[in-house]
Each structure stands twice: as structure tokens, then as C-alpha cells.
Amino acid sequence: MLLPHRSRAGRGAWERHAEVRIIRAAEDLVALQPQWWRLWRGAGAAPFLAPAWLLPWWQCFRPGELRSLAVLDDGRLAAL
């Protein structure tokens, strides 16, 4: 979402704002898989943070209520 703000110089400018979603259902996490893979590959993250590891792990162990935050920037997953 783009919202107008005032710059220090007093001129109008546009600023982007991220959207934060609370994920409480495994289905919602599964739906993020394509973007999650792009994010994971781009970050060079550990294998244990990949959807192929975490989703089956959650299905097997379910240690409590699912709570995850997804940060979307302009509709694209920026953090999970």
C-alpha cells in the first residue's frame, strides 16, 4: 500500500508500507509455499527453514497452536 507522507523538506512523497499477517492455520502457510520458496532461496537460509522441512515437521509434531507472521511488501512475501 502506498501512503503519502511529508518529507523533511516539506515536499510530498510516497512511502510503501508492509502488511503483516498472523498465520494460524496450516493451510494458510501451505498457500504461501511458492513465495516462501523464492524467499528461502534468495536468503540462502538453512535447510530447516525451507517449506519442505517445516511443513511436514508441523504435520507430524504440532507442538502447540500455529502462530507465524508473514510480512508482505506490495503483495510479495518479504519475511516469514
PDB file of N, CA, C and O in Angstrom:
ATOM      1  N   MET A   1       0.844  -1.156   0.000  1.00  0.00           N
ATOM      2  CA  MET A   1       0.000   0.000   0.000  1.00  0.00           C
ATOM      3  C   MET A   1       0.894   1.225   0.000  1.00  0.00           C
ATOM      4  O   MET A   1       1.893   1.259   0.719  1.00  0.00           O
ATOM      5  N   LEU A   2       0.567   2.197  -0.764  1.00  0.00           N
ATOM      6  CA  LEU A   2       1.322   3.442  -0.794  1.00  0.00           C
ATOM      7  C   LEU A   2       0.535   4.521  -0.076  1.00  0.00           C
ATOM      8  O   LEU A   2      -0.644   4.739  -0.355  1.00  0.00           O
ATOM      9  N   LEU A   3       1.191   5.184   0.838  1.00  0.00           N
ATOM     10  CA  LEU A   3       0.544   6.258   1.573  1.00  0.00           C
ATOM     11  C   LEU A   3       1.379   7.520   1.470  1.00  0.00           C
ATOM     12  O   LEU A   3       2.606   7.456   1.544  1.00  0.00           O
ATOM     13  N   PRO A   4       0.735   8.667   1.299  1.00  0.00           N
ATOM     14  CA  PRO A   4       1.516   9.905   1.220  1.00  0.00           C
ATOM     15  C   PRO A   4       2.080  10.268   2.582  1.00  0.00           C
ATOM     16  O   PRO A   4       1.453  10.021   3.611  1.00  0.00           O
ATOM     17  N   HIS A   5       3.248  10.846   2.579  1.00  0.00           N
ATOM     18  CA  HIS A   5       3.830  11.376   3.804  1.00  0.00           C
ATOM     19  C   HIS A   5       4.595  12.647   3.478  1.00  0.00           C
ATOM     20  O   HIS A   5       4.855  12.932   2.308  1.00  0.00           O
ATOM     21  N   ARG A   6       4.946  13.389   4.464  1.00  0.00           N
ATOM     22  CA  ARG A   6       5.702  14.618   4.265  1.00  0.00           C
ATOM     23  C   ARG A   6       7.178  14.335   4.473  1.00  0.00           C
ATOM     24  O   ARG A   6       7.568  13.763   5.491  1.00  0.00           O
ATOM     25  N   SER A   7       7.983  14.727   3.527  1.00  0.00           N
ATOM     26  CA  SER A   7       9.419  14.570   3.691  1.00  0.00           C
ATOM     27  C   SER A   7       9.937  15.681   4.589  1.00  0.00           C
ATOM     28  O   SER A   7       9.214  16.629   4.894  1.00  0.00           O
ATOM     29  N   ARG A   8      11.169  15.565   5.005  1.00  0.00           N
ATOM     30  CA  ARG A   8      11.764  16.601   5.856  1.00  0.00           C
ATOM     31  C   ARG A   8      11.798  17.942   5.145  1.00  0.00           C
ATOM     32  O   ARG A   8      11.704  18.992   5.781  1.00  0.00           O
ATOM     33  N   ALA A   9      11.931  17.906   3.849  1.00  0.00           N
ATOM     34  CA  ALA A   9      11.991  19.146   3.071  1.00  0.00           C
ATOM     35  C   ALA A   9      10.603  19.745   2.892  1.00  0.00           C
ATOM     36  O   ALA A   9      10.464  20.837   2.340  1.00  0.00           O
ATOM     37  N   GLY A  10       9.575  19.039   3.355  1.00  0.00           N
ATOM     38  CA  GLY A  10       8.225  19.579   3.259  1.00  0.00           C
ATOM     39  C   GLY A  10       7.513  19.223   1.964  1.00  0.00           C
ATOM     40  O   GLY A  10       6.342  19.564   1.794  1.00  0.00           O
ATOM     41  N   ARG A  11       8.192  18.549   1.054  1.00  0.00           N
ATOM     42  CA  ARG A  11       7.554  18.141  -0.193  1.00  0.00           C
ATOM     43  C   ARG A  11       6.852  16.817   0.006  1.00  0.00           C
ATOM     44  O   ARG A  11       7.303  15.987   0.796  1.00  0.00           O
ATOM     45  N   GLY A  12       5.762  16.611  -0.695  1.00  0.00           N
ATOM     46  CA  GLY A  12       5.047  15.337  -0.612  1.00  0.00           C
ATOM     47  C   GLY A  12       5.856  14.231  -1.253  1.00  0.00           C
ATOM     48  O   GLY A  12       6.584  14.474  -2.215  1.00  0.00           O
ATOM     49  N   ALA A  13       5.741  13.038  -0.743  1.00  0.00           N
ATOM     50  CA  ALA A  13       6.421  11.870  -1.313  1.00  0.00           C
ATOM     51  C   ALA A  13       5.543  10.657  -1.043  1.00  0.00           C
ATOM     52  O   ALA A  13       4.557  10.742  -0.311  1.00  0.00           O
ATOM     53  N   TRP A  14       5.906   9.537  -1.637  1.00  0.00           N
ATOM     54  CA  TRP A  14       5.146   8.297  -1.422  1.00  0.00           C
ATOM     55  C   TRP A  14       6.009   7.324  -0.651  1.00  0.00           C
ATOM     56  O   TRP A  14       7.204   7.180  -0.912  1.00  0.00           O
ATOM     57  N   GLU A  15       5.396   6.673   0.284  1.00  0.00           N
ATOM     58  CA  GLU A  15       6.098   5.717   1.128  1.00  0.00           C
ATOM     59  C   GLU A  15       5.351   4.389   1.095  1.00  0.00           C
ATOM     60  O   GLU A  15       4.123   4.361   1.187  1.00  0.00           O
ATOM     61  N   ARG A  16       6.090   3.289   0.964  1.00  0.00           N
ATOM     62  CA  ARG A  16       5.464   1.968   0.956  1.00  0.00           C
ATOM     63  C   ARG A  16       5.346   1.458   2.372  1.00  0.00           C
ATOM     64  O   ARG A  16       6.205   1.718   3.215  1.00  0.00           O
ATOM     65  N   HIS A  17       4.271   0.727   2.628  1.00  0.00           N
ATOM     66  CA  HIS A  17       4.059   0.112   3.931  1.00  0.00           C
ATOM     67  C   HIS A  17       3.825  -1.383   3.744  1.00  0.00           C
ATOM     68  O   HIS A  17       3.131  -1.807   2.821  1.00  0.00           O
ATOM     69  N   ALA A  18       4.403  -2.151   4.615  1.00  0.00           N
ATOM     70  CA  ALA A  18       4.244  -3.596   4.556  1.00  0.00           C
ATOM     71  C   ALA A  18       2.971  -4.007   5.287  1.00  0.00           C
ATOM     72  O   ALA A  18       2.475  -3.301   6.165  1.00  0.00           O
ATOM     73  N   GLU A  19       2.466  -5.160   4.897  1.00  0.00           N
ATOM     74  CA  GLU A  19       1.305  -5.762   5.554  1.00  0.00           C
ATOM     75  C   GLU A  19       1.806  -6.953   6.362  1.00  0.00           C
ATOM     76  O   GLU A  19       2.592  -7.761   5.866  1.00  0.00           O
ATOM     77  N   VAL A  20       1.357  -7.059   7.592  1.00  0.00           N
ATOM     78  CA  VAL A  20       1.731  -8.179   8.452  1.00  0.00           C
ATOM     79  C   VAL A  20       0.495  -9.039   8.673  1.00  0.00           C
ATOM     80  O   VAL A  20      -0.556  -8.545   9.082  1.00  0.00           O
ATOM     81  N   ARG A  21       0.636 -10.332   8.397  1.00  0.00           N
ATOM     82  CA  ARG A  21      -0.463 -11.280   8.602  1.00  0.00           C
ATOM     83  C   ARG A  21      -0.066 -12.290   9.667  1.00  0.00           C
ATOM     84  O   ARG A  21       1.071 -12.760   9.701  1.00  0.00           O
ATOM     85  N   ILE A  22      -1.004 -12.613  10.525  1.00  0.00           N
ATOM     86  CA  ILE A  22      -0.790 -13.670  11.511  1.00  0.00           C
ATOM     87  C   ILE A  22      -1.337 -14.961  10.907  1.00  0.00           C
ATOM     88  O   ILE A  22      -2.514 -15.044  10.558  1.00  0.00           O
ATOM     89  N   ILE A  23      -0.473 -15.958  10.789  1.00  0.00           N
ATOM     90  CA  ILE A  23      -0.856 -17.255  10.228  1.00  0.00           C
ATOM     91  C   ILE A  23      -1.222 -18.169  11.388  1.00  0.00           C
ATOM     92  O   ILE A  23      -0.407 -18.420  12.276  1.00  0.00           O
ATOM     93  N   ARG A  24      -2.457 -18.665  11.370  1.00  0.00           N
ATOM     94  CA  ARG A  24      -2.922 -19.548  12.446  1.00  0.00           C
ATOM     95  C   ARG A  24      -3.358 -20.917  11.933  1.00  0.00           C
ATOM     96  O   ARG A  24      -3.635 -21.816  12.727  1.00  0.00           O
ATOM     97  N   ALA A  25      -3.420 -21.080  10.623  1.00  0.00           N
ATOM     98  CA  ALA A  25      -3.863 -22.348  10.034  1.00  0.00           C
ATOM     99  C   ALA A  25      -2.782 -22.869   9.085  1.00  0.00           C
ATOM    100  O   ALA A  25      -2.206 -22.113   8.303  1.00  0.00           O
ATOM    101  N   ALA A  26      -2.523 -24.161   9.169  1.00  0.00           N
ATOM    102  CA  ALA A  26      -1.504 -24.772   8.316  1.00  0.00           C
ATOM    103  C   ALA A  26      -1.814 -24.560   6.837  1.00  0.00           C
ATOM    104  O   ALA A  26      -0.900 -24.422   6.025  1.00  0.00           O
ATOM    105  N   GLU A  27      -3.093 -24.533   6.486  1.00  0.00           N
ATOM    106  CA  GLU A  27      -3.490 -24.324   5.087  1.00  0.00           C
ATOM    107  C   GLU A  27      -3.018 -22.961   4.574  1.00  0.00           C
ATOM    108  O   GLU A  27      -2.638 -22.829   3.410  1.00  0.00           O
ATOM    109  N   ASP A  28      -3.043 -21.962   5.438  1.00  0.00           N
ATOM    110  CA  ASP A  28      -2.582 -20.628   5.041  1.00  0.00           C
ATOM    111  C   ASP A  28      -1.073 -20.609   4.826  1.00  0.00           C
ATOM    112  O   ASP A  28      -0.568 -19.908   3.949  1.00  0.00           O
ATOM    113  N   LEU A  29      -0.360 -21.389   5.638  1.00  0.00           N
ATOM    114  CA  LEU A  29       1.080 -21.497   5.471  1.00  0.00           C
ATOM    115  C   LEU A  29       1.409 -22.246   4.180  1.00  0.00           C
ATOM    116  O   LEU A  29       2.329 -21.869   3.454  1.00  0.00           O
ATOM    117  N   VAL A  30       0.658 -23.299   3.902  1.00  0.00           N
ATOM    118  CA  VAL A  30       0.836 -24.066   2.661  1.00  0.00           C
ATOM    119  C   VAL A  30       0.594 -23.174   1.446  1.00  0.00           C
ATOM    120  O   VAL A  30       1.302 -23.288   0.445  1.00  0.00           O
ATOM    121  N   ALA A  31      -0.389 -22.296   1.525  1.00  0.00           N
ATOM    122  CA  ALA A  31      -0.709 -21.402   0.410  1.00  0.00           C
ATOM    123  C   ALA A  31       0.435 -20.435   0.095  1.00  0.00           C
ATOM    124  O   ALA A  31       0.521 -19.923  -1.021  1.00  0.00           O
ATOM    125  N   LEU A  32       1.305 -20.184   1.064  1.00  0.00           N
ATOM    126  CA  LEU A  32       2.442 -19.278   0.851  1.00  0.00           C
ATOM    127  C   LEU A  32       3.658 -19.982   0.253  1.00  0.00           C
ATOM    128  O   LEU A  32       4.675 -19.340  -0.007  1.00  0.00           O
ATOM    129  N   GLN A  33       3.565 -21.293   0.033  1.00  0.00           N
ATOM    130  CA  GLN A  33       4.728 -22.065  -0.415  1.00  0.00           C
ATOM    131  C   GLN A  33       5.475 -21.494  -1.617  1.00  0.00           C
ATOM    132  O   GLN A  33       6.699 -21.380  -1.543  1.00  0.00           O
ATOM    133  N   PRO A  34       4.823 -21.131  -2.715  1.00  0.00           N
ATOM    134  CA  PRO A  34       5.588 -20.622  -3.862  1.00  0.00           C
ATOM    135  C   PRO A  34       6.420 -19.384  -3.505  1.00  0.00           C
ATOM    136  O   PRO A  34       7.586 -19.286  -3.888  1.00  0.00           O
ATOM    137  N   GLN A  35       5.828 -18.456  -2.783  1.00  0.00           N
ATOM    138  CA  GLN A  35       6.571 -17.254  -2.386  1.00  0.00           C
ATOM    139  C   GLN A  35       7.609 -17.587  -1.314  1.00  0.00           C
ATOM    140  O   GLN A  35       8.700 -17.017  -1.291  1.00  0.00           O
ATOM    141  N   TRP A  36       7.250 -18.520  -0.429  1.00  0.00           N
ATOM    142  CA  TRP A  36       8.172 -18.948   0.621  1.00  0.00           C
ATOM    143  C   TRP A  36       9.427 -19.545  -0.001  1.00  0.00           C
ATOM    144  O   TRP A  36      10.530 -19.248   0.457  1.00  0.00           O
ATOM    145  N   TRP A  37       9.292 -20.387  -1.040  1.00  0.00           N
ATOM    146  CA  TRP A  37      10.461 -20.962  -1.717  1.00  0.00           C
ATOM    147  C   TRP A  37      11.348 -19.865  -2.295  1.00  0.00           C
ATOM    148  O   TRP A  37      12.570 -19.923  -2.154  1.00  0.00           O
ATOM    149  N   ARG A  38      10.745 -18.858  -2.947  1.00  0.00           N
ATOM    150  CA  ARG A  38      11.536 -17.754  -3.506  1.00  0.00           C
ATOM    151  C   ARG A  38      12.297 -17.019  -2.401  1.00  0.00           C
ATOM    152  O   ARG A  38      13.477 -16.705  -2.552  1.00  0.00           O
ATOM    153  N   LEU A  39      11.617 -16.753  -1.303  1.00  0.00           N
ATOM    154  CA  LEU A  39      12.233 -16.068  -0.179  1.00  0.00           C
ATOM    155  C   LEU A  39      13.370 -16.904   0.398  1.00  0.00           C
ATOM    156  O   LEU A  39      14.449 -16.376   0.668  1.00  0.00           O
ATOM    157  N   TRP A  40      13.142 -18.192   0.588  1.00  0.00           N
ATOM    158  CA  TRP A  40      14.145 -19.088   1.161  1.00  0.00           C
ATOM    159  C   TRP A  40      15.386 -19.162   0.270  1.00  0.00           C
ATOM    160  O   TRP A  40      16.514 -19.062   0.751  1.00  0.00           O
ATOM    161  N   ARG A  41      15.162 -19.338  -1.025  1.00  0.00           N
ATOM    162  CA  ARG A  41      16.307 -19.431  -1.953  1.00  0.00           C
ATOM    163  C   ARG A  41      17.090 -18.125  -1.991  1.00  0.00           C
ATOM    164  O   ARG A  41      18.321 -18.135  -1.996  1.00  0.00           O
ATOM    165  N   GLY A  42      16.389 -17.016  -2.017  1.00  0.00           N
ATOM    166  CA  GLY A  42      17.045 -15.711  -2.082  1.00  0.00           C
ATOM    167  C   GLY A  42      17.837 -15.380  -0.831  1.00  0.00           C
ATOM    168  O   GLY A  42      18.823 -14.645  -0.895  1.00  0.00           O
ATOM    169  N   ALA A  43      17.413 -15.919   0.310  1.00  0.00           N
ATOM    170  CA  ALA A  43      18.090 -15.635   1.574  1.00  0.00           C
ATOM    171  C   ALA A  43      19.264 -16.572   1.830  1.00  0.00           C
ATOM    172  O   ALA A  43      20.103 -16.299   2.689  1.00  0.00           O
ATOM    173  N   GLY A  44      19.327 -17.672   1.091  1.00  0.00           N
ATOM    174  CA  GLY A  44      20.374 -18.654   1.344  1.00  0.00           C
ATOM    175  C   GLY A  44      20.238 -19.238   2.746  1.00  0.00           C
ATOM    176  O   GLY A  44      21.235 -19.489   3.423  1.00  0.00           O
ATOM    177  N   ALA A  45      19.012 -19.450   3.168  1.00  0.00           N
ATOM    178  CA  ALA A  45      18.712 -19.893   4.529  1.00  0.00           C
ATOM    179  C   ALA A  45      19.018 -21.372   4.739  1.00  0.00           C
ATOM    180  O   ALA A  45      19.197 -22.127   3.783  1.00  0.00           O
ATOM    181  N   ALA A  46      19.072 -21.764   5.989  1.00  0.00           N
ATOM    182  CA  ALA A  46      19.333 -23.157   6.375  1.00  0.00           C
ATOM    183  C   ALA A  46      18.216 -24.073   5.867  1.00  0.00           C
ATOM    184  O   ALA A  46      17.079 -23.629   5.713  1.00  0.00           O
ATOM    185  N   PRO A  47      18.527 -25.338   5.606  1.00  0.00           N
ATOM    186  CA  PRO A  47      17.512 -26.284   5.124  1.00  0.00           C
ATOM    187  C   PRO A  47      16.316 -26.431   6.061  1.00  0.00           C
ATOM    188  O   PRO A  47      15.204 -26.723   5.621  1.00  0.00           O
ATOM    189  N   PHE A  48      16.552 -26.228   7.338  1.00  0.00           N
ATOM    190  CA  PHE A  48      15.486 -26.392   8.322  1.00  0.00           C
ATOM    191  C   PHE A  48      14.437 -25.281   8.264  1.00  0.00           C
ATOM    192  O   PHE A  48      13.409 -25.364   8.936  1.00  0.00           O
ATOM    193  N   LEU A  49      14.690 -24.245   7.465  1.00  0.00           N
ATOM    194  CA  LEU A  49      13.736 -23.144   7.300  1.00  0.00           C
ATOM    195  C   LEU A  49      12.947 -23.247   5.997  1.00  0.00           C
ATOM    196  O   LEU A  49      12.100 -22.401   5.710  1.00  0.00           O
ATOM    197  N   ALA A  50      13.227 -24.283   5.213  1.00  0.00           N
ATOM    198  CA  ALA A  50      12.546 -24.485   3.932  1.00  0.00           C
ATOM    199  C   ALA A  50      11.144 -25.060   4.150  1.00  0.00           C
ATOM    200  O   ALA A  50      10.907 -25.775   5.124  1.00  0.00           O
ATOM    201  N   PRO A  51      10.220 -24.747   3.245  1.00  0.00           N
ATOM    202  CA  PRO A  51       8.875 -25.326   3.352  1.00  0.00           C
ATOM    203  C   PRO A  51       8.899 -26.858   3.353  1.00  0.00           C
ATOM    204  O   PRO A  51       8.090 -27.493   4.030  1.00  0.00           O
ATOM    205  N   ALA A  52       9.827 -27.450   2.596  1.00  0.00           N
ATOM    206  CA  ALA A  52       9.909 -28.912   2.515  1.00  0.00           C
ATOM    207  C   ALA A  52      10.265 -29.542   3.867  1.00  0.00           C
ATOM    208  O   ALA A  52       9.974 -30.716   4.096  1.00  0.00           O
ATOM    209  N   TRP A  53      10.880 -28.785   4.746  1.00  0.00           N
ATOM    210  CA  TRP A  53      11.206 -29.294   6.075  1.00  0.00           C
ATOM    211  C   TRP A  53      10.118 -28.912   7.085  1.00  0.00           C
ATOM    212  O   TRP A  53       9.600 -29.767   7.804  1.00  0.00           O
ATOM    213  N   LEU A  54       9.780 -27.628   7.130  1.00  0.00           N
ATOM    214  CA  LEU A  54       8.892 -27.142   8.187  1.00  0.00           C
ATOM    215  C   LEU A  54       7.450 -27.610   8.073  1.00  0.00           C
ATOM    216  O   LEU A  54       6.817 -27.889   9.092  1.00  0.00           O
ATOM    217  N   LEU A  55       6.917 -27.701   6.869  1.00  0.00           N
ATOM    218  CA  LEU A  55       5.518 -28.128   6.745  1.00  0.00           C
ATOM    219  C   LEU A  55       5.314 -29.578   7.189  1.00  0.00           C
ATOM    220  O   LEU A  55       4.389 -29.839   7.958  1.00  0.00           O
ATOM    221  N   PRO A  56       6.137 -30.532   6.738  1.00  0.00           N
ATOM    222  CA  PRO A  56       5.977 -31.903   7.248  1.00  0.00           C
ATOM    223  C   PRO A  56       6.262 -32.001   8.753  1.00  0.00           C
ATOM    224  O   PRO A  56       5.611 -32.764   9.466  1.00  0.00           O
ATOM    225  N   TRP A  57       7.235 -31.225   9.223  1.00  0.00           N
ATOM    226  CA  TRP A  57       7.531 -31.229  10.654  1.00  0.00           C
ATOM    227  C   TRP A  57       6.297 -30.809  11.446  1.00  0.00           C
ATOM    228  O   TRP A  57       5.942 -31.425  12.451  1.00  0.00           O
ATOM    229  N   TRP A  58       5.647 -29.735  10.965  1.00  0.00           N
ATOM    230  CA  TRP A  58       4.447 -29.268  11.660  1.00  0.00           C
ATOM    231  C   TRP A  58       3.344 -30.336  11.622  1.00  0.00           C
ATOM    232  O   TRP A  58       2.661 -30.560  12.622  1.00  0.00           O
ATOM    233  N   GLN A  59       3.176 -30.984  10.483  1.00  0.00           N
ATOM    234  CA  GLN A  59       2.147 -32.019  10.352  1.00  0.00           C
ATOM    235  C   GLN A  59       2.394 -33.179  11.323  1.00  0.00           C
ATOM    236  O   GLN A  59       1.442 -33.761  11.842  1.00  0.00           O
ATOM    237  N   CYS A  60       3.653 -33.515  11.570  1.00  0.00           N
ATOM    238  CA  CYS A  60       3.981 -34.643  12.456  1.00  0.00           C
ATOM    239  C   CYS A  60       3.936 -34.284  13.937  1.00  0.00           C
ATOM    240  O   CYS A  60       3.393 -35.042  14.739  1.00  0.00           O
ATOM    241  N   PHE A  61       4.492 -33.153  14.303  1.00  0.00           N
ATOM    242  CA  PHE A  61       4.705 -32.866  15.720  1.00  0.00           C
ATOM    243  C   PHE A  61       3.715 -31.890  16.355  1.00  0.00           C
ATOM    244  O   PHE A  61       3.398 -32.041  17.534  1.00  0.00           O
ATOM    245  N   ARG A  62       3.227 -30.918  15.634  1.00  0.00           N
ATOM    246  CA  ARG A  62       2.265 -29.927  16.163  1.00  0.00           C
ATOM    247  C   ARG A  62       2.466 -29.654  17.659  1.00  0.00           C
ATOM    248  O   ARG A  62       1.672 -30.109  18.482  1.00  0.00           O
ATOM    249  N   PRO A  63       3.509 -28.925  18.010  1.00  0.00           N
ATOM    250  CA  PRO A  63       3.821 -28.727  19.414  1.00  0.00           C
ATOM    251  C   PRO A  63       2.883 -27.766  20.157  1.00  0.00           C
ATOM    252  O   PRO A  63       3.050 -27.547  21.357  1.00  0.00           O
ATOM    253  N   GLY A  64       1.936 -27.214  19.479  1.00  0.00           N
ATOM    254  CA  GLY A  64       1.006 -26.260  20.092  1.00  0.00           C
ATOM    255  C   GLY A  64       0.235 -25.560  18.985  1.00  0.00           C
ATOM    256  O   GLY A  64       0.139 -26.063  17.866  1.00  0.00           O
ATOM    257  N   GLU A  65      -0.305 -24.415  19.301  1.00  0.00           N
ATOM    258  CA  GLU A  65      -1.038 -23.657  18.292  1.00  0.00           C
ATOM    259  C   GLU A  65      -0.066 -23.044  17.294  1.00  0.00           C
ATOM    260  O   GLU A  65       0.996 -22.547  17.669  1.00  0.00           O
ATOM    261  N   LEU A  66      -0.437 -23.084  16.033  1.00  0.00           N
ATOM    262  CA  LEU A  66       0.392 -22.488  14.992  1.00  0.00           C
ATOM    263  C   LEU A  66       0.284 -20.976  15.061  1.00  0.00           C
ATOM    264  O   LEU A  66      -0.818 -20.427  15.057  1.00  0.00           O
ATOM    265  N   ARG A  67       1.406 -20.310  15.124  1.00  0.00           N
ATOM    266  CA  ARG A  67       1.471 -18.853  15.092  1.00  0.00           C
ATOM    267  C   ARG A  67       2.709 -18.473  14.301  1.00  0.00           C
ATOM    268  O   ARG A  67       3.835 -18.739  14.723  1.00  0.00           O
ATOM    269  N   SER A  68       2.498 -17.862  13.176  1.00  0.00           N
ATOM    270  CA  SER A  68       3.591 -17.397  12.345  1.00  0.00           C
ATOM    271  C   SER A  68       3.210 -16.033  11.795  1.00  0.00           C
ATOM    272  O   SER A  68       2.029 -15.746  11.600  1.00  0.00           O
ATOM    273  N   LEU A  69       4.190 -15.207  11.550  1.00  0.00           N
ATOM    274  CA  LEU A  69       3.938 -13.900  10.954  1.00  0.00           C
ATOM    275  C   LEU A  69       4.461 -13.889   9.528  1.00  0.00           C
ATOM    276  O   LEU A  69       5.589 -14.308   9.264  1.00  0.00           O
ATOM    277  N   ALA A  70       3.646 -13.415   8.627  1.00  0.00           N
ATOM    278  CA  ALA A  70       4.056 -13.233   7.238  1.00  0.00           C
ATOM    279  C   ALA A  70       4.050 -11.734   6.957  1.00  0.00           C
ATOM    280  O   ALA A  70       3.049 -11.054   7.187  1.00  0.00           O
ATOM    281  N   VAL A  71       5.163 -11.232   6.463  1.00  0.00           N
ATOM    282  CA  VAL A  71       5.254  -9.820   6.106  1.00  0.00           C
ATOM    283  C   VAL A  71       5.234  -9.735   4.588  1.00  0.00           C
ATOM    284  O   VAL A  71       6.078 -10.317   3.907  1.00  0.00           O
ATOM    285  N   LEU A  72       4.260  -9.001   4.071  1.00  0.00           N
ATOM    286  CA  LEU A  72       4.130  -8.835   2.622  1.00  0.00           C
ATOM    287  C   LEU A  72       4.417  -7.383   2.256  1.00  0.00           C
ATOM    288  O   LEU A  72       3.894  -6.458   2.879  1.00  0.00           O
ATOM    289  N   ASP A  73       5.235  -7.200   1.260  1.00  0.00           N
ATOM    290  CA  ASP A  73       5.577  -5.878   0.752  1.00  0.00           C
ATOM    291  C   ASP A  73       5.052  -5.814  -0.684  1.00  0.00           C
ATOM    292  O   ASP A  73       5.561  -6.483  -1.583  1.00  0.00           O
ATOM    293  N   ASP A  74       4.044  -5.007  -0.866  1.00  0.00           N
ATOM    294  CA  ASP A  74       3.448  -4.870  -2.192  1.00  0.00           C
ATOM    295  C   ASP A  74       2.921  -6.213  -2.692  1.00  0.00           C
ATOM    296  O   ASP A  74       3.000  -6.514  -3.883  1.00  0.00           O
ATOM    297  N   GLY A  75       2.376  -7.031  -1.760  1.00  0.00           N
ATOM    298  CA  GLY A  75       1.795  -8.308  -2.115  1.00  0.00           C
ATOM    299  C   GLY A  75       2.764  -9.470  -2.190  1.00  0.00           C
ATOM    300  O   GLY A  75       2.342 -10.614  -2.360  1.00  0.00           O
ATOM    301  N   ARG A  76       4.073  -9.197  -2.066  1.00  0.00           N
ATOM    302  CA  ARG A  76       5.085 -10.256  -2.134  1.00  0.00           C
ATOM    303  C   ARG A  76       5.606 -10.564  -0.737  1.00  0.00           C
ATOM    304  O   ARG A  76       5.817  -9.665   0.077  1.00  0.00           O
ATOM    305  N   LEU A  77       5.809 -11.842  -0.477  1.00  0.00           N
ATOM    306  CA  LEU A  77       6.327 -12.268   0.815  1.00  0.00           C
ATOM    307  C   LEU A  77       7.733 -11.722   1.007  1.00  0.00           C
ATOM    308  O   LEU A  77       8.624 -11.991   0.201  1.00  0.00           O
ATOM    309  N   ALA A  78       7.933 -10.950   2.080  1.00  0.00           N
ATOM    310  CA  ALA A  78       9.227 -10.348   2.371  1.00  0.00           C
ATOM    311  C   ALA A  78       9.893 -10.988   3.584  1.00  0.00           C
ATOM    312  O   ALA A  78      11.115 -10.950   3.723  1.00  0.00           O
ATOM    313  N   ALA A  79       9.081 -11.575   4.460  1.00  0.00           N
ATOM    314  CA  ALA A  79       9.619 -12.229   5.664  1.00  0.00           C
ATOM    315  C   ALA A  79       8.579 -13.207   6.176  1.00  0.00           C
ATOM    316  O   ALA A  79       7.377 -13.023   5.980  1.00  0.00           O
ATOM    317  N   LEU A  80       9.060 -14.249   6.835  1.00  0.00           N
ATOM    318  CA  LEU A  80       8.176 -15.255   7.416  1.00  0.00           C
ATOM    319  C   LEU A  80       8.790 -15.744   8.707  1.00  0.00           C
ATOM    320  O   LEU A  80       8.216 -16.603   9.377  1.00  0.00           O
TER     321      LEU A  80
END
